[in-house]
């Protein structure tokens, strides 16, 4: 009998050939205009050939005023559709599902002197953000919905809303950031309202059968952790009511966790799964071996999402299924820094190989 992670899964309007998801991780591979490049296609192709059943792209910018960095993929205009169409077609040729993650950086945006946040607050480097107006919230919602329509036109199998990691939708959901007193603040219903209106808008624009996924933080730095758990129970129930296809849980602190930690959020995810068993889930964070994947499955969680482990080893799942050792990933998160210094290099192990080759070449002269 095949391993549980290799078994197909029928989600609402989305059939997966296995339970392995490449979680959205910024690739640093877009060109200066935000178009997908040959290097990105090659990255996806390698993953598709190594037991990855579903690929979620790195976060795609839905609004030029909310771009997170200069190497981010853009989806805020129709001109970007053809490159995504090629990636979707190549994935489908290998029976892999291809999903675009949609994001707005909020006050973390670059090249924007008019930064806006959920509420007005001081930012790093002596900068400040003003509060978004209701009209601006609706405008950003429209950008998300238009981006989802483009993803559908490109042949993508769905979209994922990035509501984690302190980007804009995450900041609305998390009471750490959201102190609004209007209908977009207060309890979880108000804090989730923007995300909910986007989901409803996407289903109206793309049809109810077009899959919408959400990535959300399972935890908070807010003092009321118990209250946040209740918020997540509410969110899962509402996600089901809204026809969300899958909820992927990540967390606020994965970069700062000990390097030998694994399965960062499994305990809380398993608890939520028991309380709301009807909502399909995936879990990302500290999955470093086949045994880790099996523990996620054993908790009743439908899918396993992988991020940094696939940066270190794109063939990680293939290796694990053939009885390999645990991931070589050090959980050092240098993969978020290295590409800025050495374009095209993501992992410290890859950089060490390059340096060793350079030294050998130099010594051979």
C-alpha positions as CSV (number, residue, x, y, z in Angstrom):
1,X,0.0,0.0,0.0
2,X,1.3,3.5,-0.8
3,X,2.2,5.9,1.8
4,X,-0.7,8.2,2.9
5,X,0.9,11.2,1.4
6,X,0.8,9.6,-2.0
7,X,-2.9,9.0,-2.0
8,X,-5.2,11.2,-4.2
9,X,-7.5,13.7,-2.5
10,X,-10.8,15.1,-3.7
11,X,-11.3,18.6,-2.4
12,X,-14.3,20.8,-3.4
13,X,-13.7,21.6,-7.1
14,X,-10.1,20.5,-6.9
15,X,-8.7,16.9,-7.4
16,X,-5.1,16.4,-6.1
17,X,-3.0,13.4,-7.2
18,X,-1.3,13.3,-3.7
19,X,-1.2,15.2,-0.4
20,X,2.0,17.1,-1.0
21,X,1.8,20.9,-1.5
22,X,4.7,23.2,-2.4
23,X,3.8,26.0,-0.1
24,X,4.1,29.5,-1.5
25,X,7.7,30.7,-1.0
26,X,9.0,33.8,-2.7
27,X,11.4,32.7,-5.4
28,X,13.4,35.9,-6.1
29,X,13.2,34.8,-9.8
30,X,10.9,37.3,-11.4
31,X,12.5,39.9,-13.8
32,X,12.6,43.6,-12.9
33,X,9.2,44.1,-14.4
34,X,7.6,41.2,-12.4
35,X,7.3,38.7,-15.2
36,X,7.9,35.0,-14.6
37,X,11.3,33.8,-16.0
38,X,12.9,30.7,-17.4
39,X,14.5,30.0,-14.1
40,X,11.1,30.0,-12.4
41,X,9.7,27.5,-15.0
42,X,12.7,25.3,-14.4
43,X,12.2,25.4,-10.6
44,X,8.6,24.3,-11.0
45,X,9.5,21.6,-13.5
46,X,12.0,20.1,-11.0
47,X,9.4,20.1,-8.3
48,X,6.7,18.6,-10.6
49,X,9.1,15.8,-11.4
50,X,9.7,15.0,-7.7
51,X,6.3,14.0,-6.3
52,X,4.9,17.5,-5.7
53,X,1.2,17.2,-6.4
54,X,0.3,20.9,-6.0
55,X,2.3,24.0,-6.5
56,X,1.4,27.3,-5.0
57,X,3.4,30.1,-6.5
58,X,5.3,32.7,-4.5
59,X,3.1,35.6,-3.5
60,X,1.9,37.6,-6.6
61,X,1.4,41.3,-6.3
62,X,-2.2,42.3,-7.0
63,X,-1.6,46.1,-6.7
64,X,1.5,48.1,-7.8
65,X,1.1,50.1,-4.5
66,X,1.4,46.9,-2.5
67,X,4.5,45.3,-4.0
68,X,6.6,43.5,-1.4
69,X,10.0,43.5,-3.2
70,X,11.6,44.1,-6.6
71,X,11.8,40.4,-7.6
72,X,8.1,39.6,-6.8
73,X,5.8,38.2,-9.5
74,X,3.1,40.6,-10.6
75,X,-0.5,39.8,-11.5
76,X,-2.0,43.3,-11.4
77,X,-2.4,43.6,-15.2
78,X,-3.5,41.4,-18.1
79,X,0.0,41.6,-19.6
80,X,1.2,39.1,-17.0
81,X,-1.3,36.4,-17.9
82,X,0.6,34.6,-20.7
83,X,3.6,33.7,-18.5
84,X,1.3,32.2,-15.8
85,X,-0.6,30.3,-18.6
86,X,2.6,28.6,-19.6
87,X,3.4,27.6,-16.1
88,X,-0.1,26.2,-15.6
89,X,0.1,24.3,-18.8
90,X,3.5,22.8,-17.9
91,X,2.1,21.7,-14.5
92,X,-1.0,20.2,-16.0
93,X,1.1,18.2,-18.4
94,X,2.5,16.4,-15.3
95,X,-0.9,16.1,-13.6
96,X,0.2,18.8,-11.1
97,X,-2.3,21.4,-9.8
98,X,-1.1,25.0,-10.2
99,X,-2.4,27.7,-7.8
100,X,-1.5,31.4,-7.6
101,X,-1.0,33.0,-4.2
102,X,-2.3,36.6,-4.2
103,X,-0.9,39.2,-1.9
104,X,-0.8,42.9,-0.9
105,X,2.1,44.0,1.2
106,X,0.3,46.8,3.0
107,X,2.8,48.9,4.9
108,X,5.6,46.6,4.0
109,X,5.3,47.8,0.4
110,X,8.3,49.1,-1.5
111,X,8.6,52.2,-3.7
112,X,5.6,53.8,-2.0
113,X,5.8,57.0,0.0
114,X,2.2,56.9,1.0
115,X,2.2,53.8,3.2
116,X,-1.2,52.7,4.7
117,X,-1.9,50.1,7.3
118,X,-4.9,48.7,9.1
119,X,-4.5,51.6,11.6
120,X,-2.1,54.5,11.7
121,X,1.2,53.5,13.3
122,X,4.9,54.1,13.3
123,X,7.0,51.8,11.2
124,X,10.7,50.9,11.0
125,X,13.3,53.4,9.8
126,X,11.4,56.4,11.2
127,X,8.6,55.9,8.7
128,X,4.9,56.0,9.5
129,X,1.7,54.5,8.0
130,X,-1.7,56.1,7.9
131,X,-4.9,54.1,8.3
132,X,-6.6,52.8,5.2
133,X,-10.0,54.4,4.4
134,X,-13.1,52.3,3.7
135,X,-12.9,53.3,0.1
136,X,-9.3,52.2,-0.1
137,X,-10.1,48.8,1.5
138,X,-12.8,48.3,-1.2
139,X,-10.3,49.3,-3.9
140,X,-7.7,46.7,-2.7
141,X,-10.4,44.1,-2.5
142,X,-11.2,44.8,-6.2
143,X,-7.5,44.4,-7.1
144,X,-7.5,40.9,-5.4
145,X,-10.7,39.9,-7.3
146,X,-9.3,41.2,-10.6
147,X,-6.1,39.2,-10.0
148,X,-8.1,36.0,-9.3
149,X,-9.9,36.5,-12.6
150,X,-6.5,36.8,-14.4
151,X,-5.4,33.6,-12.7
152,X,-8.5,31.9,-14.0
153,X,-7.9,33.2,-17.5
154,X,-4.3,31.8,-17.2
155,X,-5.7,28.3,-16.6
156,X,-4.7,28.2,-12.9
157,X,-6.5,25.7,-10.7
158,X,-7.3,28.3,-8.1
159,X,-5.9,31.0,-6.0
160,X,-4.7,31.3,-2.4
161,X,-5.2,34.5,-0.4
162,X,-2.0,35.3,1.6
163,X,-3.5,36.1,5.0
164,X,-0.3,35.3,7.0
165,X,3.1,36.6,7.8
166,X,2.2,40.2,8.6
167,X,1.1,41.2,5.1
168,X,-2.1,43.2,4.7
169,X,-4.9,40.6,5.0
170,X,-3.0,39.0,7.9
171,X,-2.8,42.4,9.7
172,X,-6.5,42.8,9.5
173,X,-7.2,39.3,10.9
174,X,-4.6,39.5,13.8
175,X,-5.6,41.7,16.8
176,X,-1.9,42.5,17.3
177,X,-2.3,44.9,14.3
178,X,-6.0,45.6,14.1
179,X,-7.4,48.1,16.5
180,X,-10.0,49.6,14.1
181,X,-13.3,50.6,15.6
182,X,-15.3,50.4,12.4
183,X,-16.8,47.3,10.7
184,X,-13.3,46.1,9.7
185,X,-12.1,45.8,13.3
186,X,-13.3,44.5,16.7
187,X,-14.1,40.8,16.9
188,X,-13.0,38.2,14.4
189,X,-16.0,38.7,12.2
190,X,-15.0,42.3,11.7
191,X,-11.3,41.6,11.3
192,X,-12.0,38.8,8.8
193,X,-14.5,41.0,6.8
194,X,-12.0,42.2,4.2
195,X,-10.8,38.6,3.4
196,X,-14.4,37.5,3.3
197,X,-15.5,40.2,0.9
198,X,-12.6,39.2,-1.4
199,X,-13.6,35.5,-1.3
200,X,-17.2,36.5,-2.1
201,X,-16.0,38.8,-4.9
202,X,-13.8,36.1,-6.4
203,X,-16.7,33.6,-6.4
204,X,-18.9,36.2,-8.0
205,X,-16.3,37.0,-10.7
206,X,-15.0,33.6,-11.4
207,X,-17.9,31.3,-10.4
208,X,-18.5,29.3,-7.3
209,X,-16.5,26.4,-8.6
210,X,-13.2,28.3,-8.9
211,X,-11.1,27.2,-5.9
212,X,-10.2,29.8,-3.3
213,X,-7.7,28.8,-0.6
214,X,-6.5,30.8,2.4
215,X,-3.1,30.8,4.1
216,X,-3.4,32.1,7.7
217,X,-1.3,32.3,10.8
218,X,-2.4,29.7,13.4
219,X,-0.9,31.8,16.2
220,X,-0.5,35.4,17.3
221,X,1.8,37.5,19.3
222,X,-1.2,39.1,20.9
223,X,-1.6,38.5,24.7
224,X,-4.9,36.7,24.2
225,X,-3.8,33.5,22.7
226,X,-6.8,31.6,23.9
227,X,-9.1,34.2,22.3
228,X,-7.1,33.8,19.0
229,X,-7.8,30.0,19.1
230,X,-11.5,30.7,19.3
231,X,-11.0,33.1,16.4
232,X,-9.5,30.4,14.3
233,X,-12.4,28.0,15.2
234,X,-14.8,30.8,14.0
235,X,-12.7,31.4,10.9
236,X,-12.7,27.7,9.9
237,X,-16.5,27.5,10.2
238,X,-16.9,30.7,8.2
239,X,-14.4,29.4,5.6
240,X,-16.7,26.4,5.1
241,X,-19.8,28.6,4.8
242,X,-17.9,30.6,2.1
243,X,-16.9,27.6,0.1
244,X,-13.2,27.9,0.8
245,X,-11.4,24.8,-0.7
246,X,-8.5,24.5,1.7
247,X,-7.1,26.4,4.7
248,X,-3.3,26.3,5.0
249,X,-1.9,27.1,8.5
250,X,1.5,28.7,9.0
251,X,2.7,30.9,11.9
252,X,4.1,34.2,13.0
253,X,7.4,33.0,14.4
254,X,8.8,30.2,12.2
255,X,12.0,32.2,11.3
256,X,12.9,32.6,15.0
257,X,12.3,29.0,16.1
258,X,15.2,26.8,17.1
259,X,17.0,25.2,14.2
260,X,16.3,21.7,15.5
261,X,12.6,22.3,16.0
262,X,10.1,20.4,13.8
263,X,6.3,20.4,13.2
264,X,6.0,23.9,14.8
265,X,2.3,24.1,14.7
266,X,1.0,20.5,14.6
267,X,-0.4,20.5,18.1
268,X,-2.6,23.5,17.6
269,X,-3.5,22.4,14.0
270,X,-4.6,18.9,15.4
271,X,-6.7,20.6,18.0
272,X,-8.4,22.8,15.5
273,X,-9.0,19.8,13.2
274,X,-10.7,18.0,16.0
275,X,-13.0,21.0,16.7
276,X,-13.8,21.6,13.0
277,X,-13.2,18.3,11.2
278,X,-15.1,19.2,8.1
279,X,-12.7,21.9,6.8
280,X,-9.8,20.6,4.7
281,X,-6.4,21.7,6.1
282,X,-2.8,21.7,5.2
283,X,0.1,22.5,7.5
284,X,3.4,24.1,6.8
285,X,6.3,24.7,9.2
286,X,9.2,22.4,10.3
287,X,8.3,19.3,8.2
288,X,11.8,17.7,7.8
289,X,11.2,14.0,7.2
290,X,8.8,11.4,6.0
291,X,8.1,10.6,9.7
292,X,7.0,14.3,10.1
293,X,4.7,14.0,7.1
294,X,3.2,10.9,8.6
295,X,2.5,12.7,11.9
296,X,0.6,15.4,10.1
297,X,-1.5,12.8,8.3
298,X,-2.1,10.9,11.5
299,X,-3.6,14.0,13.0
300,X,-6.2,13.9,10.3
301,X,-4.8,16.9,8.4
302,X,-5.5,16.4,4.7
303,X,-2.3,17.8,3.2
304,X,1.4,18.5,4.0
305,X,2.9,21.8,2.8
306,X,6.6,22.2,2.3
307,X,8.6,25.4,2.0
308,X,12.3,25.7,3.0
309,X,12.9,21.9,2.8
310,X,12.2,22.1,-1.0
311,X,14.5,25.1,-1.3
312,X,17.3,23.0,0.2
313,X,16.4,19.9,-1.7
314,X,13.9,20.1,-4.6
315,X,13.9,16.3,-4.6
316,X,13.2,16.1,-0.9
317,X,10.0,14.1,-1.2
318,X,11.5,11.7,-3.7
319,X,14.4,11.1,-1.4
320,X,12.2,10.5,1.6
321,X,9.9,8.1,-0.2
322,X,13.0,6.0,-1.2
323,X,14.1,5.8,2.4
324,X,16.5,8.8,2.6
325,X,17.7,10.6,5.6
326,X,15.8,13.7,7.0
327,X,16.1,17.0,5.3
328,X,19.4,18.8,5.0
329,X,17.6,22.0,5.7
330,X,19.1,23.9,8.7
331,X,16.0,26.1,9.2
332,X,18.4,29.0,9.1
333,X,16.2,31.1,6.8
334,X,19.2,32.3,4.9
335,X,17.2,31.5,1.8
336,X,15.4,34.8,2.4
337,X,18.7,36.8,2.4
338,X,21.1,35.0,0.0
339,X,19.3,35.8,-3.2
340,X,19.8,39.5,-2.5
341,X,23.5,39.1,-2.3
342,X,23.9,36.3,-4.9
343,X,21.0,36.3,-7.4
344,X,19.8,32.8,-8.2
345,X,21.2,31.2,-5.1
346,X,18.7,30.2,-2.4
347,X,20.3,27.8,0.0
348,X,23.5,27.9,2.1
349,X,24.3,24.4,0.9
350,X,24.1,25.5,-2.7
351,X,26.3,28.5,-1.9
352,X,28.9,26.3,-0.2
353,X,29.1,24.1,-3.4
354,X,29.6,27.2,-5.5
355,X,32.3,28.5,-3.2
356,X,34.0,25.1,-3.2
357,X,34.0,25.0,-7.0
358,X,35.3,28.5,-7.2
359,X,38.2,27.7,-4.8
360,X,39.0,24.5,-6.7
361,X,39.0,26.4,-10.0
362,X,41.3,29.0,-8.6
363,X,43.7,26.4,-7.1
364,X,43.8,24.7,-10.5
365,X,45.1,27.8,-12.3
